[in-house]
């Protein structure tokens, strides 16, 4: 994933996406989740979506 998207996406957003995946799996399988992590990842998800929409807009 890093190799495909680092030219267009901030590496911190890629790391946040990978962290979200790991936290989701922890919540699904071990019931381990927190409000603080949820809020932090929601903020990063909004940033990610903004950048993704900008990239998609470039291709039109």
Residue, then its C-alpha position, 0 to 999 in steps of 0.5 A: x500500500x505504501x508503495x502505491x500511494x506515497x506519491x499522492x498521500x501523506x505517509x502519516x495518512x497511510x499509517x493512520x489507515x493501517x492503524x485503523x485496520x489494526x484497531x478494528x481487528x482488535x475491537x472485532x476479535x478482542x473487544x478492545x477499543x476506546x473512545x480516544x482512538x475512535x476520535x483520533x482515527x475519525x479525524x484522520x479518516x476525514x483527512x484521508x477522504x479529503x485527499x482522496x476526493x482531491x485525487x479523484x477530482x484530478x483525474x476527471 
